[in-house]
């Protein structure tokens, strides 16, 4: 009889010991898994932050920022809401850069069309004068008229047409840092305030 009791006691002890060890093993495993999952999640979040921070400005934005450090991109800009026809978009340019920005709390819209040579630049400019703005108004050289509700300046350069628009009057000389290369020939500069008329500067070749 003692032997039977002893066997029952031994089997009960072994069973209890086995359950205890299994519970300990399961507890250890789950505690090791949970921190690991959190650590992996942290790594993924960091990767996402790095990816967002790695967004780079375009070369055109970098050039503008270097010349005018107070410029801010990706800001609310009322000029984005207007619908304006730009004839040079249809005239076979080689390259186009366009950007909206804010400088000193004033919204601006800048477009630069590059052409293969001066002949194509001048031809594009004359075609633009034949159909200027959304109303496709014709303008003669040196004609002093108001053709836009907004202020704008146009530079006609050897191989470029540059258009700068704003809700306020533009002092074109403040923006001539855009053309620091003195070897480039300037042909015309047009400047108009919102309620004014086009002021022309004809520059010799």
Beta strands, then each sheet from edge to edge (+ up, - down):
strand 1: 71-73
strand 2: 95-103
strand 3: 106-114
strand 4: 151-157
strand 5: 160-166
strand 6: 186-192
strand 7: 199-202
sheet 1: 1+ 2- 3+ 5- 4+ 6- 7+
end
